[in-house]
């Protein structure tokens, strides 16, 4: 694993899993503790920090996931404490496309293996802005319609937002349903209604918007069989003593952290010929002696960049609004950080570095995450002296059944034919008049003469005359040229419609969970509605 290829599949029904699933299954094993030696994290050997964090995270995950008994896995999340591998993935709890969803079914397949524990970290620390979905709608033509469930203000994370009211949820689903009802694909309306019902069933127990969306997705996903993996909000993981120790360890030398982080980013941009200073994410800044760190501070329900400064034996933490805490620089800073009430959350690199170094044996990425984690590998190697746990890549492409998508070949063939009609009209004239014959003879005489001509006025004149002859000959083919041009215009319009049909970002709830599970060889298990005593309304996935 490690530095993996990450091309997104282009055809509907294709999945990318690297390494391939069977090979990945054979690679699942706990990381060797000797790989880290006695690497200290704020004075604690990394292997000890990992043991403590794994036990704490899995206990928290068991308590959280069991909050919805209908979708809780059988067994005990603490099983990997006996030495089995822990496979981790994470994603924001939004209405993402099925290419993201396939990671969850892969995690379920891996978590079904004896001794393997799967853990999904719900990215509720993300601040996505508007939360909603884009669905197709057939008006005068096929189009996309975007509907917003909650328009989060800038900087407001999902963990700080309340779940939508039942009326707001029903109104949102009603707007989506009105669009979907226009389509010649009745199965989509059934899937949307099934998802809407699943969300209503978990609404009362959800404390935040992130939790509501995550539990709704898991309920709908469980129609293909109860997931085998456990879940834990990232906000809960970031509230552990182990995360605070990891963060404070990196903040011992804010300037050195910034230099290493920015250098690794610059090396990545240079290696991949990226010019944008914001890609894959911006450099850390320095302001008035305070250094930006790869963490957020959540205050008043909003996220702010964290800035840090080392002052002898203390680390001063703050935002661009001013200082917020000062804690001892050593291990005693961990309880002091908790006592301060400061809500600390990791940014992208700090997050995956923490999870891959301190928690996981294998991490599952999507394509974008796999790209930026090449930076994470370099940062971890330089700051901690170790390579993080390996990662796999999983994604897929699925299109809705809205249109045939086979116009590209015809369009290409017609474009070539149109070019030939204009540049080689003599090949297409069924009958040559005497005038046509003289023009053809002149054209080929000029073509033969061009072979011996040097660049200059004579060659340019001959080339110009060949174009004039082609235009004269092509005038006899005007009806055929007009027919081909008309068909190309029609195909262009059809291609625009099919671009809407082939849109890859439609939300997962318009797709059948069983079909998505089958992309990674997911196996049927007991559906959630049978465990919950439900009526089984809506589609139920079937997997081999």
Order of alpha helices (4+ residues) and beta strands (2+ residues): beta-alpha-beta-beta-alpha-beta-alpha-beta-beta-beta-alpha-alpha-alpha-beta-alpha-alpha-alpha-beta-beta-beta-beta-beta-alpha-beta-alpha-beta-alpha-beta-alpha-alpha-alpha-alpha-alpha-alpha
